[in-house]
Amino acid sequence: MTRIRTEDELHAIADQAAREHARDSAEELLAWAARTFGRSLAVACSMAADTVVSDLAARALPGVDVLFLETGYHFRETEDLRIDLPVFQEINLIELRPDQSVAEQDAQYGPRLYERDPNTCCRLRKVIPLGRALAGYEAWVTGIRREDNDLRTRAGLVEWDKSHKMVKLNPIAAWGADELFEYVGAHGVPVNPLLGQGYPSIGCATCTRKVAPGQDPRSGRWAGLTKTECGIHL
């Protein structure tokens, strides 16, 4: 898949949409995105609570491409949901893999790179594969919510993604946890069972810990480090 619109055209669409769709519901925003981008729209899904976003997108654009980063370090629950999700949602699930297997990465960089240099590990296993895939789309949809952490409090429903040079949609940015799980219950959306076991934000098993009640939902990611993002949304 290749982009049809130029970078300048996409940037103009993002700027206009940021003004005109700033108060849209998630359903309204994704209906607009489906009309505007069609098959040049993709959803990034980590198989946590963001399966809500793939559900919303599939309702607006049946068969939408859903991108899942197969890092090689996921929880079993995450892998199980990856297998099950296409049964429940009308999506085209696409697995994105790093250039190296875990064993190949260990051979080059040494074992447990995620402990010694998590930024490099995330770049190799997440940022580069996703960037390569997104180059073929004009817009992508994320599950970012403003309450996730301080870095995301200003997230707009529509943004210009300067890193990937495309339109970025955050349809549930304004949702709180209550609204999120109300949608889950109302529409029977499968979510990662670890969400109910003290893991409000789920990444690789090697770098994700349980979170105490009242803590920042993402404080269990790269616990003990200043790192709070894998680099995809920076």
FIKOLZA-1660 file (N, C-alpha, C; in steps of 0.1 Angstrom, whole numbers, plus 5000, padded with zeros to 4 digits):
% residues 234
   i   px   py   pz ch aa at
   1 5008 4988 5000  A  M  N
   1 5000 5000 5000  A  M CA
   1 5009 5012 5000  A  M  C
   2 5005 5022 4992  A  T  N
   2 5013 5035 4991  A  T CA
   2 5003 5046 4993  A  T  C
   3 5008 5057 4998  A  R  N
   3 5000 5069 5000  A  R CA
   3 4997 5076 4987  A  R  C
   4 4985 5082 4987  A  I  N
   4 4981 5089 4975  A  I CA
   4 4983 5104 4977  A  I  C
   5 4980 5109 4989  A  R  N
   5 4982 5123 4992  A  R CA
   5 4996 5126 4995  A  R  C
   6 5000 5139 4993  A  T  N
   6 5013 5143 4996  A  T CA
   6 5014 5147 5011  A  T  C
   7 5026 5148 5016  A  E  N
   7 5027 5152 5030  A  E CA
   7 5020 5166 5033  A  E  C
   8 5021 5175 5024  A  D  N
   8 5015 5188 5026  A  D CA
   8 5000 5187 5026  A  D  C
   9 4994 5178 5018  A  E  N
   9 4980 5176 5018  A  E CA
   9 4975 5170 5031  A  E  C
  10 4982 5160 5035  A  L  N
  10 4979 5153 5048  A  L CA
  10 4980 5163 5060  A  L  C
  11 4990 5171 5060  A  H  N
  11 4992 5181 5070  A  H CA
  11 4980 5190 5071  A  H  C
  12 4976 5195 5059  A  A  N
  12 4964 5204 5058  A  A CA
  12 4952 5198 5063  A  A  C
  13 4950 5185 5060  A  I  N
  13 4938 5178 5064  A  I CA
  13 4938 5177 5080  A  I  C
  14 4950 5174 5085  A  A  N
  14 4951 5172 5100  A  A CA
  14 4948 5185 5107  A  A  C
  15 4953 5196 5102  A  D  N
  15 4951 5209 5108  A  D CA
  15 4936 5213 5107  A  D  C
  16 4930 5211 5096  A  Q  N
  16 4916 5215 5095  A  Q CA
  16 4907 5206 5103  A  Q  C
  17 4910 5193 5103  A  A  N
  17 4902 5184 5111  A  A CA
  17 4904 5186 5126  A  A  C
  18 4916 5190 5130  A  A  N
  18 4918 5193 5145  A  A CA
  18 4909 5204 5150  A  A  C
  19 4905 5213 5141  A  R  N
  19 4896 5224 5144  A  R CA
  19 4881 5220 5143  A  R  C
  20 4878 5213 5132  A  E  N
  20 4864 5209 5129  A  E CA
  20 4859 5197 5137  A  E  C
  21 4868 5189 5142  A  H  N
  21 4864 5176 5148  A  H CA
  21 4868 5175 5163  A  H  C
  22 4872 5187 5168  A  A  N
  22 4877 5187 5182  A  A CA
  22 4867 5182 5192  A  A  C
  23 4854 5183 5189  A  R  N
  23 4844 5179 5199  A  R CA
  23 4836 5167 5194  A  R  C
  24 4841 5160 5184  A  D  N
  24 4834 5148 5179  A  D CA
  24 4834 5137 5190  A  D  C
  25 4823 5129 5189  A  S  N
  25 4824 5116 5196  A  S CA
  25 4833 5107 5189  A  S  C
  26 4837 5096 5196  A  A  N
  26 4846 5086 5189  A  A CA
  26 4840 5081 5177  A  A  C
  27 4827 5078 5177  A  E  N
  27 4820 5073 5166  A  E CA
  27 4820 5083 5154  A  E  C
  28 4817 5095 5157  A  E  N
  28 4817 5106 5147  A  E CA
  28 4831 5107 5140  A  E  C
  29 4841 5108 5149  A  L  N
  29 4854 5110 5143  A  L CA
  29 4859 5098 5134  A  L  C
  30 4856 5086 5138  A  L  N
  30 4860 5075 5130  A  L CA
  30 4851 5073 5117  A  L  C
  31 4839 5078 5118  A  A  N
  31 4831 5078 5106  A  A CA
  31 4837 5088 5096  A  A  C
  32 4841 5099 5100  A  W  N
  32 4848 5109 5092  A  W CA
  32 4861 5103 5086  A  W  C
  33 4869 5096 5095  A  A  N
  33 4881 5091 5090  A  A CA
  33 4879 5080 5080  A  A  C
  34 4869 5072 5082  A  A  N
  34 4866 5061 5072  A  A CA
  34 4863 5067 5058  A  A  C
  35 4855 5078 5058  A  R  N
  35 4851 5085 5046  A  R CA
  35 4863 5091 5039  A  R  C
  36 4872 5097 5047  A  T  N
  36 4883 5105 5042  A  T CA
  36 4895 5096 5038  A  T  C
  37 4898 5086 5045  A  F  N
  37 4910 5078 5042  A  F CA
  37 4907 5064 5037  A  F  C
  38 4896 5058 5040  A  G  N
  38 4893 5045 5035  A  G CA
  38 4903 5035 5039  A  G  C
  39 4908 5027 5030  A  R  N
  39 4918 5017 5033  A  R CA
  39 4932 5022 5036  A  R  C
  40 4933 5035 5035  A  S  N
  40 4946 5041 5039  A  S CA
  40 4946 5045 5054  A  S  C
  41 4937 5039 5061  A  L  N
  41 4935 5041 5076  A  L CA
  41 4939 5028 5083  A  L  C
  42 4947 5029 5093  A  A  N
  42 4951 5018 5101  A  A CA
  42 4950 5020 5116  A  A  C
  43 4948 5010 5124  A  V  N
  43 4946 5011 5138  A  V CA
  43 4958 5004 5145  A  V  C
  44 4964 5010 5154  A  A  N
  44 4975 5003 5162  A  A CA
  44 4969 4998 5175  A  A  C
  45 4971 4985 5178  A  C  N
  45 4964 4979 5189  A  C CA
  45 4975 4971 5197  A  C  C
  46 4975 4973 5210  A  S  N
  46 4985 4965 5218  A  S CA
  46 4978 4954 5226  A  S  C
  47 4966 4951 5223  A  M  N
  47 4958 4940 5229  A  M CA
  47 4957 4942 5244  A  M  C
  48 4953 4954 5248  A  A  N
  48 4950 4957 5262  A  A CA
  48 4936 4962 5262  A  A  C
  49 4933 4975 5266  A  A  N
  49 4920 4980 5266  A  A CA
  49 4918 4987 5252  A  A  C
  50 4928 4989 5244  A  D  N
  50 4926 4995 5231  A  D CA
  50 4919 4987 5221  A  D  C
  51 4915 4975 5225  A  T  N
  51 4906 4967 5216  A  T CA
  51 4893 4975 5214  A  T  C
  52 4890 4984 5223  A  V  N
  52 4878 4993 5222  A  V CA
  52 4880 5001 5209  A  V  C
  53 4892 5006 5206  A  V  N
  53 4894 5014 5195  A  V CA
  53 4893 5006 5182  A  V  C
  54 4898 4994 5182  A  S  N
  54 4897 4985 5170  A  S CA
  54 4882 4982 5167  A  S  C
  55 4874 4980 5178  A  D  N
  55 4860 4978 5177  A  D CA
  55 4853 4990 5170  A  D  C
  56 4856 5002 5176  A  L  N
  56 4850 5014 5170  A  L CA
  56 4854 5016 5155  A  L  C
  57 4866 5013 5152  A  A  N
  57 4871 5015 5138  A  A CA
  57 4865 5005 5129  A  A  C
  58 4863 4993 5134  A  A  N
  58 4857 4982 5125  A  A CA
  58 4842 4985 5123  A  A  C
  59 4836 4992 5132  A  R  N
  59 4822 4995 5130  A  R CA
  59 4821 5006 5119  A  R  C
  60 4831 5015 5118  A  A  N
  60 4831 5026 5108  A  A CA
  60 4836 5021 5095  A  A  C
  61 4846 5012 5096  A  L  N
  61 4853 5007 5084  A  L CA
  61 4855 4992 5085  A  L  C
  62 4845 4983 5082  A  P  N
  62 4847 4969 5083  A  P CA
  62 4859 4964 5076  A  P  C
  63 4867 4955 5082  A  G  N
  63 4879 4950 5076  A  G CA
  63 4891 4959 5077  A  G  C
  64 4890 4969 5086  A  V  N
  64 4901 4979 5088  A  V CA
  64 4913 4971 5092  A  V  C
  65 4925 4976 5087  A  D  N
  65 4938 4970 5091  A  D CA
  65 4941 4974 5106  A  D  C
  66 4944 4964 5114  A  V  N
  66 4947 4965 5128  A  V CA
  66 4962 4960 5129  A  V  C
  67 4971 4969 5134  A  L  N
  67 4985 4965 5134  A  L CA
  67 4989 4962 5149  A  L  C
  68 4995 4950 5150  A  F  N
  68 4999 4945 5163  A  F CA
  68 5014 4942 5163  A  F  C
  69 5021 4948 5172  A  L  N
  69 5036 4946 5173  A  L CA
  69 5039 4934 5180  A  L  C
  70 5044 4924 5173  A  E  N
  70 5048 4911 5179  A  E CA
  70 5063 4912 5184  A  E  C
  71 5065 4916 5196  A  T  N
  71 5078 4919 5201  A  T CA
  71 5086 4907 5205  A  T  C
  72 5079 4896 5208  A  G  N
  72 5085 4884 5213  A  G CA
  72 5086 4883 5228  A  G  C
  73 5080 4894 5234  A  Y  N
  73 5081 4894 5249  A  Y CA
  73 5067 4896 5256  A  Y  C
  74 5057 4893 5248  A  H  N
  74 5043 4896 5254  A  H CA
  74 5039 4886 5264  A  H  C
  75 5030 4890 5273  A  F  N
  75 5023 4881 5282  A  F CA
  75 5015 4871 5274  A  F  C
  76 5012 4859 5280  A  R  N
  76 5004 4849 5273  A  R CA
  76 4990 4855 5271  A  R  C
  77 4985 4862 5280  A  E  N
  77 4971 4868 5279  A  E CA
  77 4971 4877 5267  A  E  C
  78 4981 4884 5264  A  T  N
  78 4982 4893 5252  A  T CA
  78 4981 4885 5240  A  T  C
  79 4989 4874 5239  A  E  N
  79 4990 4866 5227  A  E CA
  79 4976 4859 5225  A  E  C
  80 4970 4855 5236  A  D  N
  80 4957 4848 5235  A  D CA
  80 4946 4858 5229  A  D  C
  81 4947 4871 5233  A  L  N
  81 4937 4880 5228  A  L CA
  81 4940 4883 5213  A  L  C
  82 4953 4884 5210  A  R  N
  82 4956 4886 5195  A  R CA
  82 4950 4875 5187  A  R  C
  83 4950 4863 5191  A  I  N
  83 4944 4852 5184  A  I CA
  83 4929 4853 5183  A  I  C
  84 4923 4857 5194  A  D  N
  84 4908 4857 5195  A  D CA
  84 4902 4870 5188  A  D  C
  85 4909 4881 5188  A  L  N
  85 4902 4893 5184  A  L CA
  85 4896 4893 5171  A  L  C
  86 4902 4887 5160  A  P  N
  86 4895 4887 5147  A  P CA
  86 4882 4879 5147  A  P  C
  87 4880 4871 5157  A  V  N
  87 4868 4863 5158  A  V CA
  87 4856 4872 5162  A  V  C
  88 4860 4882 5170  A  F  N
  88 4850 4891 5176  A  F CA
  88 4848 4904 5168  A  F  C
  89 4858 4908 5161  A  Q  N
  89 4857 4920 5154  A  Q CA
  89 4860 4918 5139  A  Q  C
  90 4854 4926 5130  A  E  N
  90 4856 4925 5116  A  E CA
  90 4868 4934 5112  A  E  C
  91 4880 4928 5115  A  I  N
  91 4892 4935 5113  A  I CA
  91 4902 4926 5104  A  I  C
  92 4912 4933 5099  A  N  N
  92 4923 4926 5092  A  N CA
  92 4935 4927 5101  A  N  C
  93 4938 4917 5109  A  L  N
  93 4949 4918 5119  A  L CA
  93 4962 4916 5112  A  L  C
  94 4971 4925 5113  A  I  N
  94 4985 4924 5107  A  I CA
  94 4995 4924 5118  A  I  C
  95 5003 4914 5119  A  E  N
  95 5014 4913 5129  A  E CA
  95 5027 4919 5123  A  E  C
  96 5032 4928 5131  A  L  N
  96 5045 4935 5127  A  L CA
  96 5056 4929 5135  A  L  C
  97 5066 4925 5129  A  R  N
  97 5078 4918 5136  A  R CA
  97 5091 4926 5134  A  R  C
  98 5099 4926 5144  A  P  N
  98 5112 4933 5143  A  P CA
  98 5121 4925 5132  A  P  C
  99 5132 4932 5129  A  D  N
  99 5141 4925 5119  A  D CA
  99 5148 4913 5125  A  D  C
 100 5150 4913 5138  A  Q  N
 100 5156 4902 5145  A  Q CA
 100 5147 4895 5154  A  Q  C
 101 5149 4882 5156  A  S  N
 101 5142 4874 5166  A  S CA
 101 5148 4878 5179  A  S  C
 102 5142 4874 5190  A  V  N
 102 5148 4877 5204  A  V CA
 102 5162 4870 5204  A  V  C
 103 5163 4858 5199  A  A  N
 103 5176 4851 5200  A  A CA
 103 5187 4858 5192  A  A  C
 104 5183 4863 5180  A  E  N
 104 5192 4871 5172  A  E CA
 104 5196 4884 5178  A  E  C
 105 5187 4891 5184  A  Q  N
 105 5190 4903 5191  A  Q CA
 105 5199 4901 5203  A  Q  C
 106 5196 4890 5211  A  D  N
 106 5205 4886 5222  A  D CA
 106 5219 4884 5217  A  D  C
 107 5221 4877 5206  A  A  N
 107 5234 4874 5201  A  A CA
 107 5242 4886 5197  A  A  C
 108 5235 4897 5192  A  Q  N
 108 5242 4909 5188  A  Q CA
 108 5244 4918 5199  A  Q  C
 109 5233 4920 5208  A  Y  N
 109 5234 4930 5218  A  Y CA
 109 5236 4925 5232  A  Y  C
 110 5235 4912 5234  A  G  N
 110 5236 4906 5247  A  G CA
 110 5222 4903 5253  A  G  C
 111 5221 4894 5262  A  P  N
 111 5207 4891 5267  A  P CA
 111 5202 4902 5276  A  P  C
 112 5188 4903 5277  A  R  N
 112 5181 4912 5285  A  R CA
 112 5185 4927 5282  A  R  C
 113 5185 4930 5269  A  L  N
 113 5187 4943 5265  A  L CA
 113 5177 4953 5271  A  L  C
 114 5165 4948 5273  A  Y  N
 114 5154 4956 5279  A  Y CA
 114 5158 4961 5293  A  Y  C
 115 5166 4954 5300  A  E  N
 115 5171 4958 5313  A  E CA
 115 5182 4969 5312  A  E  C
 116 5191 4966 5303  A  R  N
 116 5203 4975 5302  A  R CA
 116 5201 4987 5293  A  R  C
 117 5193 4986 5283  A  D  N
 117 5191 4997 5274  A  D CA
 117 5177 4996 5268  A  D  C
 118 5166 4999 5277  A  P  N
 118 5153 4997 5272  A  P CA
 118 5149 5006 5260  A  P  C
 119 5155 5018 5259  A  N  N
 119 5152 5026 5247  A  N CA
 119 5156 5020 5234  A  N  C
 120 5168 5014 5234  A  T  N
 120 5172 5007 5222  A  T CA
 120 5163 4995 5219  A  T  C
 121 5160 4987 5230  A  C  N
 121 5151 4976 5228  A  C CA
 121 5138 4980 5222  A  C  C
 122 5132 4990 5227  A  C  N
 122 5119 4995 5222  A  C CA
 122 5120 5000 5208  A  C  C
 123 5131 5006 5205  A  R  N
 123 5133 5011 5191  A  R CA
 123 5134 5000 5181  A  R  C
 124 5141 4990 5185  A  L  N
 124 5143 4978 5176  A  L CA
 124 5130 4970 5174  A  L  C
 125 5123 4968 5185  A  R  N
 125 5112 4958 5185  A  R CA
 125 5098 4965 5183  A  R  C
 126 5098 4978 5185  A  K  N
 126 5085 4985 5183  A  K CA
 126 5085 4997 5173  A  K  C
 127 5094 5006 5176  A  V  N
 127 5094 5019 5169  A  V CA
 127 5097 5017 5154  A  V  C
 128 5108 5009 5151  A  I  N
 128 5111 5007 5137  A  I CA
 128 5101 4999 5129  A  I  C
 129 5096 4988 5135  A  P  N
 129 5086 4980 5127  A  P CA
 129 5073 4988 5125  A  P  C
 130 5069 4995 5135  A  L  N
 130 5056 5003 5133  A  L CA
 130 5058 5014 5123  A  L  C
 131 5070 5021 5124  A  G  N
 131 5072 5032 5114  A  G CA
 131 5073 5027 5100  A  G  C
 132 5079 5015 5098  A  R  N
 132 5079 5009 5085  A  R CA
 132 5065 5006 5079  A  R  C
 133 5057 5001 5088  A  A  N
 133 5043 4998 5084  A  A CA
 133 5035 5010 5081  A  A  C
 134 5036 5020 5090  A  L  N
 134 5028 5032 5088  A  L CA
 134 5031 5040 5076  A  L  C
 135 5043 5038 5070  A  A  N
 135 5047 5045 5058  A  A CA
 135 5037 5043 5047  A  A  C
 136 5029 5032 5047  A  G  N
 136 5020 5029 5037  A  G CA
 136 5006 5034 5039  A  G  C
 137 5004 5041 5050  A  Y  N
 137 4990 5046 5053  A  Y CA
 137 4991 5061 5054  A  Y  C
 138 4979 5067 5053  A  E  N
 138 4978 5082 5054  A  E CA
 138 4974 5086 5068  A  E  C
 139 4967 5077 5076  A  A  N
 139 4962 5081 5089  A  A CA
 139 4963 5069 5098  A  A  C
 140 4965 5071 5111  A  W  N
 140 4965 5059 5120  A  W CA
 140 4957 5063 5132  A  W  C
 141 4951 5053 5139  A  V  N
 141 4943 5054 5150  A  V CA
 141 4949 5048 5162  A  V  C
 142 4949 5055 5174  A  T  N
 142 4956 5050 5186  A  T CA
 142 4945 5050 5197  A  T  C
 143 4949 5043 5208  A  G  N
 143 4941 5043 5220  A  G CA
 143 4946 5052 5231  A  G  C
 144 4953 5062 5227  A  I  N
 144 4958 5072 5237  A  I CA
 144 4946 5078 5245  A  I  C
 145 4948 5079 5258  A  R  N
 145 4938 5087 5266  A  R CA
 145 4946 5097 5274  A  R  C
 146 4940 5108 5276  A  R  N
 146 4946 5119 5283  A  R CA
 146 4950 5116 5298  A  R  C
 147 4942 5107 5304  A  E  N
 147 4944 5104 5318  A  E CA
 147 4956 5094 5320  A  E  C
 148 4961 5089 5309  A  D  N
 148 4972 5079 5310  A  D CA
 148 4984 5084 5318  A  D  C
 149 4989 5095 5314  A  N  N
 149 5000 5101 5321  A  N CA
 149 5001 5116 5317  A  N  C
 150 5011 5123 5323  A  D  N
 150 5012 5137 5321  A  D CA
 150 5016 5141 5307  A  D  C
 151 5023 5132 5300  A  L  N
 151 5027 5135 5286  A  L CA
 151 5015 5134 5276  A  L  C
 152 5004 5128 5280  A  R  N
 152 4993 5127 5271  A  R CA
 152 4981 5136 5274  A  R  C
 153 4983 5144 5284  A  T  N
 153 4971 5153 5289  A  T CA
 153 4966 5162 5278  A  T  C
 154 4975 5166 5268  A  R  N
 154 4971 5175 5258  A  R CA
 154 4968 5169 5245  A  R  C
 155 4967 5156 5245  A  A  N
 155 4964 5148 5232  A  A CA
 155 4951 5153 5226  A  A  C
 156 4952 5157 5213  A  G  N
 156 4940 5161 5206  A  G CA
 156 4933 5149 5199  A  G  C
 157 4920 5151 5195  A  L  N
 157 4914 5140 5188  A  L CA
 157 4920 5138 5174  A  L  C
 158 4925 5149 5168  A  V  N
 158 4932 5148 5156  A  V CA
 158 4945 5156 5157  A  V  C
 159 4956 5150 5153  A  E  N
 159 4969 5156 5154  A  E CA
 159 4977 5154 5141  A  E  C
 160 4987 5162 5139  A  W  N
 160 4996 5159 5128  A  W CA
 160 5008 5152 5135  A  W  C
 161 5011 5140 5130  A  D  N
 161 5021 5132 5135  A  D CA
 161 5034 5135 5127  A  D  C
 162 5042 5144 5133  A  K  N
 162 5054 5148 5126  A  K CA
 162 5065 5137 5124  A  K  C
 163 5065 5127 5133  A  S  N
 163 5074 5117 5132  A  S CA
 163 5071 5108 5120  A  S  C
 164 5059 5104 5118  A  H  N
 164 5055 5095 5107  A  H CA
 164 5049 5103 5095  A  H  C
 165 5048 5116 5097  A  K  N
 165 5043 5125 5086  A  K CA
 165 5030 5120 5080  A  K  C
 166 5020 5119 5090  A  M  N
 166 5007 5115 5086  A  M CA
 166 4997 5120 5097  A  M  C
 167 4984 5117 5094  A  V  N
 167 4974 5121 5104  A  V CA
 167 4972 5111 5115  A  V  C
 168 4971 5116 5127  A  K  N
 168 4970 5107 5139  A  K CA
 168 4957 5110 5145  A  K  C
 169 4949 5100 5148  A  L  N
 169 4936 5101 5154  A  L CA
 169 4936 5094 5168  A  L  C
 170 4931 5101 5178  A  N  N
 170 4930 5096 5191  A  N CA
 170 4916 5097 5196  A  N  C
 171 4907 5088 5191  A  P  N
 171 4893 5090 5193  A  P CA
 171 4888 5089 5207  A  P  C
 172 4895 5082 5216  A  I  N
 172 4890 5081 5230  A  I CA
 172 4899 5089 5239  A  I  C
 173 4906 5099 5234  A  A  N
 173 4915 5107 5242  A  A CA
 173 4908 5113 5254  A  A  C
 174 4896 5117 5253  A  A  N
 174 4889 5123 5264  A  A CA
 174 4882 5113 5273  A  A  C
 175 4882 5101 5270  A  W  N
 175 4875 5091 5278  A  W CA
 175 4882 5088 5291  A  W  C
 176 4875 5086 5302  A  G  N
 176 4880 5081 5314  A  G CA
 176 4878 5066 5315  A  G  C
 177 4883 5060 5325  A  A  N
 177 4882 5045 5327  A  A CA
 177 4868 5041 5327  A  A  C
 178 4859 5048 5334  A  D  N
 178 4845 5044 5335  A  D CA
 178 4838 5044 5321  A  D  C
 179 4841 5054 5313  A  E  N
 179 4835 5054 5299  A  E CA
 179 4841 5043 5291  A  E  C
 180 4854 5040 5293  A  L  N
 180 4860 5029 5285  A  L CA
 180 4853 5016 5288  A  L  C
 181 4852 5013 5301  A  F  N
 181 4846 5000 5304  A  F CA
 181 4831 4999 5303  A  F  C
 182 4825 5011 5303  A  E  N
 182 4811 5011 5299  A  E CA
 182 4809 5006 5285  A  E  C
 183 4818 5011 5276  A  Y  N
 183 4817 5007 5262  A  Y CA
 183 4820 4992 5261  A  Y  C
 184 4830 4987 5268  A  V  N
 184 4834 4973 5268  A  V CA
 184 4821 4964 5271  A  V  C
 185 4814 4968 5282  A  G  N
 185 4803 4961 5286  A  G CA
 185 4791 4961 5276  A  G  C
 186 4789 4973 5271  A  A  N
 186 4778 4975 5262  A  A CA
 186 4779 4968 5249  A  A  C
 187 4792 4966 5244  A  H  N
 187 4794 4961 5231  A  H CA
 187 4801 4947 5231  A  H  C
 188 4803 4942 5243  A  G  N
 188 4810 4929 5245  A  G CA
 188 4824 4928 5239  A  G  C
 189 4831 4939 5241  A  V  N
 189 4845 4940 5235  A  V CA
 189 4855 4931 5244  A  V  C
 190 4862 4922 5238  A  P  N
 190 4872 4915 5246  A  P CA
 190 4884 4923 5249  A  P  C
 191 4888 4923 5262  A  V  N
 191 4900 4931 5266  A  V CA
 191 4909 4921 5273  A  V  C
 192 4921 4926 5275  A  N  N
 192 4931 4918 5282  A  N CA
 192 4927 4915 5296  A  N  C
 193 4927 4903 5301  A  P  N
 193 4922 4900 5315  A  P CA
 193 4932 4906 5325  A  P  C
 194 4944 4909 5321  A  L  N
 194 4954 4914 5331  A  L CA
 194 4950 4928 5336  A  L  C
 195 4941 4935 5328  A  L  N
 195 4936 4948 5332  A  L CA
 195 4929 4947 5346  A  L  C
 196 4923 4936 5349  A  G  N
 196 4916 4934 5361  A  G CA
 196 4924 4928 5372  A  G  C
 197 4937 4926 5369  A  Q  N
 197 4946 4920 5378  A  Q CA
 197 4958 4929 5383  A  Q  C
 198 4955 4942 5382  A  G  N
 198 4965 4952 5387  A  G CA
 198 4974 4957 5376  A  G  C
 199 4971 4955 5363  A  Y  N
 199 4979 4960 5352  A  Y CA
 199 4970 4969 5343  A  Y  C
 200 4969 4982 5347  A  P  N
 200 4961 4991 5339  A  P CA
 200 4967 4995 5326  A  P  C
 201 4980 4993 5325  A  S  N
 201 4987 4995 5312  A  S CA
 201 4996 4983 5309  A  S  C
 202 4995 4977 5297  A  I  N
 202 5001 4965 5295  A  I CA
 202 5011 4966 5283  A  I  C
 203 5023 4963 5285  A  G  N
 203 5033 4962 5274  A  G CA
 203 5040 4948 5274  A  G  C
 204 5053 4948 5272  A  C  N
 204 5060 4935 5272  A  C CA
 204 5060 4930 5287  A  C  C
 205 5060 4917 5288  A  A  N
 205 5060 4911 5302  A  A CA
 205 5073 4914 5309  A  A  C
 206 5083 4916 5302  A  T  N
 206 5096 4918 5308  A  T CA
 206 5097 4932 5314  A  T  C
 207 5089 4941 5310  A  C  N
 207 5090 4955 5314  A  C CA
 207 5077 4961 5320  A  C  C
 208 5068 4952 5324  A  T  N
 208 5055 4956 5329  A  T CA
 208 5053 4950 5343  A  T  C
 209 5049 4959 5353  A  R  N
 209 5047 4954 5367  A  R CA
 209 5033 4958 5371  A  R  C
 210 5028 4952 5381  A  K  N
 210 5015 4956 5387  A  K CA
 210 5016 4970 5393  A  K  C
 211 5004 4977 5393  A  V  N
 211 5003 4990 5398  A  V CA
 211 4994 4991 5410  A  V  C
 212 4999 4997 5421  A  A  N
 212 4991 4999 5433  A  A CA
 212 4979 5008 5431  A  A  C
 213 4968 5006 5438  A  P  N
 213 4956 5014 5436  A  P CA
 213 4960 5029 5438  A  P  C
 214 4955 5038 5429  A  G  N
 214 4958 5052 5430  A  G CA
 214 4970 5057 5423  A  G  C
 215 4979 5047 5419  A  Q  N
 215 4991 5051 5412  A  Q CA
 215 4988 5055 5397  A  Q  C
 216 4997 5062 5391  A  D  N
 216 4996 5065 5377  A  D CA
 216 4994 5052 5369  A  D  C
 217 4984 5051 5360  A  P  N
 217 4981 5039 5353  A  P CA
 217 4993 5033 5346  A  P  C
 218 5003 5042 5342  A  R  N
 218 5014 5037 5334  A  R CA
 218 5027 5036 5343  A  R  C
 219 5025 5037 5356  A  S  N
 219 5037 5036 5365  A  S CA
 219 5043 5022 5365  A  S  C
 220 5035 5012 5361  A  G  N
 220 5041 4999 5361  A  G CA
 220 5049 4996 5348  A  G  C
 221 5049 5005 5339  A  R  N
 221 5057 5003 5327  A  R CA
 221 5071 5008 5329  A  R  C
 222 5081 5000 5327  A  W  N
 222 5095 5003 5330  A  W CA
 222 5097 5008 5344  A  W  C
 223 5091 5001 5353  A  A  N
 223 5091 5005 5368  A  A CA
 223 5105 5007 5372  A  A  C
 224 5107 5018 5380  A  G  N
 224 5121 5021 5385  A  G CA
 224 5129 5029 5376  A  G  C
 225 5125 5032 5364  A  L  N
 225 5132 5040 5354  A  L CA
 225 5124 5053 5352  A  L  C
 226 5131 5062 5346  A  T  N
 226 5124 5075 5342  A  T CA
 226 5117 5073 5329  A  T  C
 227 5119 5062 5322  A  K  N
 227 5112 5060 5310  A  K CA
 227 5097 5057 5312  A  K  C
 228 5088 5064 5304  A  T  N
 228 5074 5062 5305  A  T CA
 228 5068 5059 5292  A  T  C
 229 5075 5060 5281  A  E  N
 229 5070 5058 5267  A  E CA
 229 5080 5049 5259  A  E  C
 230 5074 5041 5250  A  C  N
 230 5083 5033 5242  A  C CA
 230 5089 5040 5231  A  C  C
 231 5084 5052 5227  A  G  N
 231 5089 5060 5217  A  G CA
 231 5080 5061 5205  A  G  C
 232 5069 5053 5205  A  I  N
 232 5060 5054 5194  A  I CA
 232 5052 5067 5193  A  I  C
 233 5049 5073 5204  A  H  N
 233 5041 5085 5205  A  H CA
 233 5049 5097 5208  A  H  C
 234 5062 5097 5206  A  L  N
 234 5070 5108 5209  A  L CA
 234 5074 5115 5196  A  L  C
% end
